[in-house]
Amino acid sequence: MLFIARSTGGVLRSFDGGRHWSAVPVPNVANGDSHNVGTHGYVHIDPRTDRVYYLTSIGAASCGGQSGSVISWSDNLGLTWTGRTVGCDTYDWGRLVTGPAPKGNRYPSAIYFMGVGLRLVGGQRFVYRSLDAGATWQRMDRIASATTEAGAGVAAADGTIYFDYPEFTGFDPTRLQNTTYPYIPENKCRQMIAVTQDYGVSWRQEPVPGSLACGLLNGQQRVAVDRAGTVYTVWVDDTDTQVYLSYSRDRAHTWSAPVNVMAPGTTFSMIHANIVAGSPGHILIAGLQTTVPTRPQSPPGYPGLYAGPAHAILTESRNATAAEPTFTTADLDAGGDLTLADGATSNEMNAYLAMTANDVGWAVFSRHGDGIQGTGDIAAARILPH
């Protein structure tokens, strides 16, 4: 069974390995809050329970209509749904992660909702946790980060939770005065990884050496963990607009030297780079890359927000931690119909990934529409084992 999140309204579902898809509307939650408003729809499947989660951000009427996330879940593959409104003090890019629950907990999974505040484009990452299958949610006392909108999180088999963000102060200048996590000037624009090993109670912030990633300003999927516990991160570097990969074997304390993972024949990357991992050393990276000879220009003050024609690119490695890793790439737009056409906007052009239990990789790209809010198409791709 496959699911793709729609921006609002519900999910797409496939029973036949992605050959055919049907729309599954997700009903209002008990208080009347609806998935038909808001934005940034996100789907997550809990590997311990097979529960399907769908959430939308910034549109909960019970929160005033400008904040909060509506979270719904199904235990029968989308036939029926239950839900709650969570995080009235959160706004953009709400995300949900499930990991192993603390020892002795009746429900096998801890559920984490993470959103940004203190305003629409916020500088703090708030964490809400449920240990009773979503019936109640507790806002954790400590914020998870204090800088800007973060990427999607991931849980390791041991319960460690990771998410990424750039150390960027432009959206929230009060970051310089926030004492939860002291601002370290040498980390400005670093790709940062936030880590909790105590079920969201406390967090530490780990910079990825050699990275500059202030262009990564929205909720993409830039951190992954394989079944051996190795953590991977990717980013589009501000210095040269290339995609880089680094990994850690010690829960993000130290990192490998960055490796350029641009596809052969491409020249620069758009803002997005995404990664997922499966068996030890097996990773899949997705993003939008261009073949133009001259580096694109960013809007003033927003490094990395490049526009221009771009191809949907997949890059896979099955030995990513080897001394000399090998990478295989696929251009999903080799036929000429580009995911991002010349002159089209690159605003929030998403690519998300998943890896099945038997190591089959899936990628979903949203293709360009007319204008920033224009309706586009969704394309899905499967990476067959080899």
Sequence and secondary structure as in RCSB ss.txt:
>XXXX:A:sequence
MLFIARSTGGVLRSFDGGRHWSAVPVPNVANGDSHNVGTHGYVHIDPRTDRVYYLTSIGAASCGGQSGSVISWSD
NLGLTWTGRTVGCDTYDWGRLVTGPAPKGNRYPSAIYFMGVGLRLVGGQRFVYRSLDAGATWQRMDRIASATTEA
GAGVAAADGTIYFDYPEFTGFDPTRLQNTTYPYIPENKCRQMIAVTQDYGVSWRQEPVPGSLACGLLNGQQRVAV
DRAGTVYTVWVDDTDTQVYLSYSRDRAHTWSAPVNVMAPGTTFSMIHANIVAGSPGHILIAGLQTTVPTRPQSPP
GYPGLYAGPAHAILTESRNATAAEPTFTTADLDAGGDLTLADGATSNEMNAYLAMTANDVGWAVFSRHGDGIQGT
GDIAAARILPH
>XXXX:A:secstr
 EEEE SSSEEEEESSTTSS EEEE    TTS  TTSSEEEEEEE TTT  EEEEEES  GGGTSSS EEEEEES
STTSS EEEEE TT  SS EEEEEE  TT SSSEEEEEEEEESSSS SEEEEEEESSTTS  EE SS SBSSS  
   EE TTS EEEEEE   TT GGGGT  SS   GGGTT EEEEEESSTTS  EEEE TT   TT  S    EEE
 TT  EEEEEE TTT  EEEEEESSTTSS    EE   TT  EEEEEEEEEE STT EEEEEEEE  SS     T
T TT   S BEEEEEEES TTSSS   EEEETTTTS  SB TT   TT  EEEEE TT  EEEEEE   SSTT  
  EEEEEE   
